[in-house]
Amino acid sequence: MEQTYAPTLRDSRWRTATIVASALAALELFALIAIGVTIAGKSVARDVRAAAIDKVAGVPARPQQPTPVGTPRLTRADTEVVVLNGGGTAGAVAAAAAKLHRLGYLIGSVGNAPHQGPTQALVMFRSGYRAEAARLAKDVGAKIFTPLDGMKSDQLLGAQLVLVV
């Protein structure tokens, strides 16, 4: 009994049909992926473009909805503020501290910010004091108030807020 390793004609046709069907399925898969990327890419492209405009222009392309701030838990007399000079202007900290004192705030300490450069007035707050930060920002005309950035809570020496002028 002789045995050959060559496939029969019937087996060869099935293999060929399987390879052709697999190649067509792979081609369809690539086509569907290309269509999906095109459709999804258009919707993502709008967001990427808006983010690029925001970054270059420095202003948001879309108006952002402010989140509600809430009501301050501390009065101005109970709110301690650290005042830092971030712009390098001589006397800016003393003037800001005097204004805050007149408004009734406690002045924790005054000094220079770690990074100097042209800056707008900025209010930073410790966790849980967002409403107090919003009130201080309104009192001094600062448009920006944000959680502590570049500072740690222990650097505030017990103060709740930081005003960088």
ZIZIHU-V922488 format. One record per residue. N is the residue number from 1. RES is the residue in one small letter. SS is DSSP state (helix for helix, strand for strand, loop for the rest). Layout:
n=N res=RES ss=SS
n=N res=RES ss=SS
This chain:
n=1 res=m ss=loop
n=2 res=e ss=loop
n=3 res=q ss=loop
n=4 res=t ss=loop
n=5 res=y ss=loop
n=6 res=a ss=loop
n=7 res=p ss=loop
n=8 res=t ss=loop
n=9 res=l ss=helix
n=10 res=r ss=helix
n=11 res=d ss=helix
n=12 res=s ss=helix
n=13 res=r ss=helix
n=14 res=w ss=helix
n=15 res=r ss=helix
n=16 res=t ss=helix
n=17 res=a ss=helix
n=18 res=t ss=helix
n=19 res=i ss=helix
n=20 res=v ss=helix
n=21 res=a ss=helix
n=22 res=s ss=helix
n=23 res=a ss=helix
n=24 res=l ss=helix
n=25 res=a ss=helix
n=26 res=a ss=helix
n=27 res=l ss=helix
n=28 res=e ss=helix
n=29 res=l ss=helix
n=30 res=f ss=helix
n=31 res=a ss=helix
n=32 res=l ss=helix
n=33 res=i ss=helix
n=34 res=a ss=helix
n=35 res=i ss=helix
n=36 res=g ss=helix
n=37 res=v ss=helix
n=38 res=t ss=helix
n=39 res=i ss=helix
n=40 res=a ss=helix
n=41 res=g ss=helix
n=42 res=k ss=helix
n=43 res=s ss=helix
n=44 res=v ss=helix
n=45 res=a ss=helix
n=46 res=r ss=helix
n=47 res=d ss=helix
n=48 res=v ss=helix
n=49 res=r ss=helix
n=50 res=a ss=helix
n=51 res=a ss=helix
n=52 res=a ss=helix
n=53 res=i ss=helix
n=54 res=d ss=helix
n=55 res=k ss=helix
n=56 res=v ss=helix
n=57 res=a ss=helix
n=58 res=g ss=loop
n=59 res=v ss=loop
n=60 res=p ss=loop
n=61 res=a ss=loop
n=62 res=r ss=loop
n=63 res=p ss=loop
n=64 res=q ss=loop
n=65 res=q ss=loop
n=66 res=p ss=loop
n=67 res=t ss=loop
n=68 res=p ss=loop
n=69 res=v ss=loop
n=70 res=g ss=loop
n=71 res=t ss=loop
n=72 res=p ss=loop
n=73 res=r ss=loop
n=74 res=l ss=loop
n=75 res=t ss=loop
n=76 res=r ss=helix
n=77 res=a ss=helix
n=78 res=d ss=helix
n=79 res=t ss=loop
n=80 res=e ss=strand
n=81 res=v ss=strand
n=82 res=v ss=strand
n=83 res=v ss=strand
n=84 res=l ss=strand
n=85 res=n ss=strand
n=86 res=g ss=loop
n=87 res=g ss=loop
n=88 res=g ss=loop
n=89 res=t ss=loop
n=90 res=a ss=loop
n=91 res=g ss=loop
n=92 res=a ss=helix
n=93 res=v ss=helix
n=94 res=a ss=helix
n=95 res=a ss=helix
n=96 res=a ss=helix
n=97 res=a ss=helix
n=98 res=a ss=helix
n=99 res=k ss=helix
n=100 res=l ss=helix
n=101 res=h ss=helix
n=102 res=r ss=helix
n=103 res=l ss=helix
n=104 res=g ss=loop
n=105 res=y ss=loop
n=106 res=l ss=strand
n=107 res=i ss=strand
n=108 res=g ss=strand
n=109 res=s ss=strand
n=110 res=v ss=strand
n=111 res=g ss=strand
n=112 res=n ss=strand
n=113 res=a ss=loop
n=114 res=p ss=loop
n=115 res=h ss=loop
n=116 res=q ss=loop
n=117 res=g ss=loop
n=118 res=p ss=loop
n=119 res=t ss=loop
n=120 res=q ss=loop
n=121 res=a ss=loop
n=122 res=l ss=strand
n=123 res=v ss=strand
n=124 res=m ss=strand
n=125 res=f ss=strand
n=126 res=r ss=loop
n=127 res=s ss=loop
n=128 res=g ss=loop
n=129 res=y ss=loop
n=130 res=r ss=helix
n=131 res=a ss=helix
n=132 res=e ss=helix
n=133 res=a ss=helix
n=134 res=a ss=helix
n=135 res=r ss=helix
n=136 res=l ss=helix
n=137 res=a ss=helix
n=138 res=k ss=helix
n=139 res=d ss=helix
n=140 res=v ss=helix
n=141 res=g ss=loop
n=142 res=a ss=loop
n=143 res=k ss=loop
n=144 res=i ss=strand
n=145 res=f ss=strand
n=146 res=t ss=strand
n=147 res=p ss=strand
n=148 res=l ss=loop
n=149 res=d ss=loop
n=150 res=g ss=loop
n=151 res=m ss=loop
n=152 res=k ss=loop
n=153 res=s ss=helix
n=154 res=d ss=helix
n=155 res=q ss=helix
n=156 res=l ss=helix
n=157 res=l ss=loop
n=158 res=g ss=loop
n=159 res=a ss=loop
n=160 res=q ss=loop
n=161 res=l ss=strand
n=162 res=v ss=strand
n=163 res=l ss=strand
n=164 res=v ss=strand
n=165 res=v ss=loop
